[in-house]
Amino acid sequence: TLLAAASLTLLASLPAHAQFSHLAIAQDLPVCKQSGLGMGKCIDAIEKKAIGLSGGKVVRKEGVLELTLPAKVLTLKNNDSDSKDFIEYTYLGYEDGLRQHIVYVGFQQGDQYWAYHGKTGKQNKLTGYPLLAPDKQHFATMSVDMLAGFNPNLVEIWQVGGGQISKVGSFKGDKWGPDGIEWQGNVELLVKKVCNGPDPEHQEVIVPCGSVKIAKGKSGWAVLP
């Protein structure tokens, strides 16, 4: 076990403004509690701790991240060039509830979270860090970028079963982005919204603009009226 099995369930909600400091693995890392340092030092500390908990299954060799799985060895190599090909991988740990290794992937513009099955190495690309429902049958992810638009304003729902994950719902904000997600039971999700400010000359100002609920019904997942 690389991380505590309850590491996802420790998070009742996931705020957009605390991209890494909210993670269970970061709670005893002082650098993740300090302000003004940016996310770089926090995420580096998280990776160092996560690799130490991997029992030798994950190693960092300068710009290369290597995951040794039963079925294969995954090699993820950074590209630090100042071009559209830039890519940087950071290991965030193994989630028992999902049976997935989670890797943060930064691009020149935008980012993603890649999940790799702990045995087969099968990859799924996530928009954000997974937040598991109380019964561990689903998880939600979100991404937001109301300014540059490098990331989509998106909430996704994934199903968990038999050690596999599959996307079952995708909800894109029209003129809003998700600023936080919170499970309210096993099949209902509260999404806090942010919008551009009312002044058209200062669209860089982002303000709260209510919330929306997403729930599972007879015909699948949908936004509640």
Disulfide bonds with the S-S distance in Angstrom:
Cys32-Cys42 2.14
Cys195-Cys209 2.08
